[in-house]
Amino acid sequence: MNELRLLLRDASLRLSHAGVGSPDTDAIALLAHAWSTDVADVRRAEVLGRMPDDAVLRRFSALIGERASRVPLQHLTGRAAFRHLDLAVGPGVFVPRPETEMLVDLVAPTLEALAAPVVVDLCTGSGALALAVKDEHPAAQVYAAELSPDACAWAQANRDRLGLDVQIRCADALTAFPELEGGADVVLSNPPYIPVGMVPVDAEVRDHDPALALYGGSDDGLRIPLQVAARAAQLLRPGGVMVMEHASTQGDSLPARLRAQDVWREVGDHRDLTGLPRAVLIVRS
Ligand SMILES: C[S@@+](CC[C@H](N)C(=O)[O-])C[C@H]1O[C@@H](n2cnc3c(N)ncnc32)[C@H](O)[C@@H]1O
């Protein structure tokens, strides 16, 4: 085994012992970051037996130490991939998750059927959903609301860096965009939905994602999601569509509570790529 492979193997073992879930992937991503290159380039160096210089090795060692203390990988690299976008993230903003990407697919048929759909992302965090929709559906008029000033600043910075024309308002999703009431075609949301009192097992989530991004405001975690859905009902035109992410344990309870809101003519739940209940799609009466 060459020197670079040994370096990566030792780093991966250290991460594994610290309880990191994907030690190999994280070790190579952090070496790529320390080396200011990409993972494919590190793989090439592995094959060629090429070693980075001492400054890179020192940076890598420090990054592995931080990751072993369960600082999220994305906070260390400063980036999170979301659909086709490379989003800047860090302390103060929720790191977007792969399972959220399916929300964009769920609304795609509605967006493709309209010339210039009006789209609202409630609880936008880093801007992930709003920016991905604008990136993939450039004709859409996209609006997004975020309550946390820190998260909102990340979203606005992502928008500006990516050059995507999205109106991002630092405001409460439950009252934002009164001028759009009754006129939105699509609302997306990945709101906070973890039951209060259920502390996440992963240190990366528990210690680094903001509490405002995690907890749904009640024992079942549904208080804020239901409030967000009620706001979506005010924003949407009749026939407008909302998709909302939920916990895998809320695949029955959330649709049942939405049916009781009596403003949705269709309520259907969707599973993610791992087969778990993940998002509800509802159509405004
Ligand atoms: C689970 S995170 C999701 C962020 C982003 N949509 C994503 O998928 O990566 C929930 C976000 O909702 C924000 N939030 C919580 N309550 C809010 C409210 N009343 N109005 C607007 N944003 C809110 C949090 O600050 C956090 O950024």
The ligand as a MOL file (V3000), in Angstrom:
LIG
                    3D

  0  0  0     0  0            999 V3000
M  V30 BEGIN CTAB
M  V30 COUNTS 27 29 0 0 0
M  V30 BEGIN ATOM
M  V30 1 C -35.0890 21.8210 8.7060 0
M  V30 2 S -34.4640 23.4150 8.3090 0 CHG=1
M  V30 3 C -34.6110 23.3390 6.5350 0
M  V30 4 C -33.8570 24.3670 5.7760 0
M  V30 5 C -33.9140 24.1860 4.2400 0
M  V30 6 N -35.2750 24.2860 3.7720 0
M  V30 7 C -33.3390 22.8520 3.8430 0
M  V30 8 O -34.0810 21.9610 3.4660 0
M  V30 9 O -32.1100 22.6930 3.9120 0 CHG=-1
M  V30 10 C -35.8090 24.4550 8.8000 0
M  V30 11 C -35.5740 25.9550 8.6410 0
M  V30 12 O -36.7490 26.6500 9.0610 0
M  V30 13 C -36.3750 27.8410 9.7120 0
M  V30 14 N -37.5320 28.2850 10.4770 0
M  V30 15 C -38.0190 27.7920 11.6460 0
M  V30 16 N -39.1620 28.4350 11.9810 0
M  V30 17 C -39.4000 29.3520 11.0000 0
M  V30 18 C -40.4280 30.3060 10.7780 0
M  V30 19 N -41.4410 30.4750 11.6240 0
M  V30 20 N -40.3460 31.0720 9.6760 0
M  V30 21 C -39.3150 30.9210 8.7830 0
M  V30 22 N -38.3240 30.0500 8.9590 0
M  V30 23 C -38.3650 29.2590 10.0470 0
M  V30 24 C -35.1620 27.4390 10.4990 0
M  V30 25 O -34.4060 28.5530 10.8960 0
M  V30 26 C -34.4460 26.5370 9.4800 0
M  V30 27 O -33.5980 27.2930 8.6720 0
M  V30 END ATOM
M  V30 BEGIN BOND
M  V30 1 1 1 2
M  V30 2 1 2 3
M  V30 3 1 2 10
M  V30 4 1 3 4
M  V30 5 1 4 5
M  V30 6 1 5 6
M  V30 7 1 5 7
M  V30 8 2 7 8
M  V30 9 1 7 9
M  V30 10 1 10 11
M  V30 11 1 11 12
M  V30 12 1 11 26
M  V30 13 1 12 13
M  V30 14 1 13 14
M  V30 15 1 13 24
M  V30 16 1 14 15
M  V30 17 1 14 23
M  V30 18 2 15 16
M  V30 19 1 16 17
M  V30 20 1 17 18
M  V30 21 2 17 23
M  V30 22 1 18 19
M  V30 23 2 18 20
M  V30 24 1 20 21
M  V30 25 2 21 22
M  V30 26 1 22 23
M  V30 27 1 24 25
M  V30 28 1 24 26
M  V30 29 1 26 27
M  V30 END BOND
M  V30 END CTAB
M  END
